[in-house]
Amino acid sequence: MIYLSDMETMTPMAVISLAPSTKEQAADFTQKLISKVESGEENPLSLAVKMNAFIKSLESVKKAIDDSILREAEKYGAKSFDAFGAEITISELGTKYDYSICGDSEWQMLNQQLDSLKESIKQREKVLKSLTKPMTVVNELSGEIETINPPIKTSTTGIKIVLR
């Protein structure tokens, strides 16, 4: 068992080396943490705070070293290769296109119509949110009578963690 005092004296790489590095190890690690919480051995709030801090830390490290990771992968000379017990593939992630520079008047017109429709939908949704009970109206386009119901509101309750 590793105690907090041990963690304070360990190097960051020593801490990372304790993390799972295969799919099987990750599944085992996951199940063990869940079991500890379900059995009452671990406080779920304490675990959530630690996981939140660890996730934020890992995301920051990954973002800072992404270029170094790619350069290192390119040294293997293949688009796909096995290393450190994993299959690693160099690929395009999240390709994006900027159509605004194309000079296509039809695209520009359609995009303006889309923006206008999105704004109209937002305004209509504000009206619908204000409904507290069904309302009967006459459809101006068809002349038919319709019943407009208030939208169904759903939400999920959870916690927000702000590290101090």
N, C-alpha and C positions, 0 to 999 in steps of 0.2 A: 504494500500500500504506500502511496506517495502522499506526503503531508504538505500543507501550505509552505512550511519552512523549507522543505526540499525544493519546491517549485521556485522559490525566491532565489535559490542558489544555482539552479539548473540553467544552462544556456538555452536560448530559444530553439536551437537545433536539437538539443537533448529532449526538449518537450515534444517537438514535432516528431522525433524518431519513435516516440511512444504511440503515435497515431496509427490507425489501421492503414495498410497500403494495398490490400487486395479486396475484391468484392466480398469474399467469404469473411475476412477479418472485419470489414465494415458492418456486415450483417450481424456478426457475433457481438461487436461493440454496441451496436444499436440495441439489440435484444437485452444485453446486460444492463444498459442504462435504463431502459424501460422497466425491466424487472426490479431494479433498485428503487425506482419511484413507486411502482405499484405495490411493493412489499412494505413501503414506508421507511426504508433504510436511507433514502435520500429525499431531501426537501425539493419538491418540484420548482418552487420559486427560485431557490438558490441555484439549481441546475440551469434554469432558464436564463438567469443573469449571467452565469459563467458561459453558457453557450452563445449568448448574444455578444458578449465581449470577444469570444474566440472567433466567431463568424466575422465580426467587423474587422478584427485584426487580420485574419486570413485574406479577406477580400481586399484590404488595403495593400497587403504584401503582394498578392497576385497582380493587382493593377500596376504596382510600382515595378514589378519585374517581368511583365508580359513580354516586352521586347527581348529581354535576356533569354527567356524561355524559348521563344521562337528561334533566336540565333543558335541556341544550343541544339534544338531539334534539327535545324538545317544542317548541322555538322554530320548527321547520320546519313545524308545523301540520298534519302528516299522519302516519298510522301507518307508512307506508312511503315512502321517498324515496331518491334517489341523492345522495351527497355524498362528496367526496374519493376518487372512483373505486370506490365500494362501494355496494351496496344496504343501507340501514339500515332496520330494522323495529322499531318499539316494540311489544313483546308481553309477555304474562304468561309468566314463566319459573318453572317448578317450583311450580305451584299445590299447596297442601297443605290438607288438611281435618283438623280436630280433632274426632273423633267422641266423645271422652270427655265432652264437655259436653252431649251430646244427651239424656241421661237415658233412653236406650233399654236396658232390662234385658236384652233378647235379645242386643244387641251386646256388652254387658258380659259376659254369660255366655259367649258364643262367644269373646271375647277372652281370658277367663280359661282356657278350654279350650285355646286356641292356645298361651298361655304355658306351660301345663302340658305340652302335647305337645312344645313346643320343649325344655323341660327334660328330658323323658323321652328325646328323641332325643339330646341332648347326653350323657346318662348312658350310653345304649346305644353311642354312638360311642366313648366311652372304653373300654368293654369290647372293642369290635371292634378298636380300635387296639392293644390289648394282645395280640391274636392273632399268633402267629408262624408258624402252620401251620393248614391246614384242620381243622375240628373237626366231628364228627358229633354231632347232638343230636336229641332227639325234640321236635317242636313240641307244646307243651302244649295249644294250641287244637284242632289237627287230628289229633294223634296220629301224624302222618307223620314219618318220619326225613328230616332235611335236613342238608346239609353247609354249614357256614358258613366262608367263606374270609376270610382277612385282607384289609383294604382295600388297594388299590393306592395307594402313596404316590408323588406326583410333586412336583417342585420345579423352580424356575428359578434358576440361579446368575447373579448380577449383582454390581454394586458399589453401595455406599451412599456418598453423598458428604455430608460434614459440613463446611460452610464455616467457616473460622477467621478 
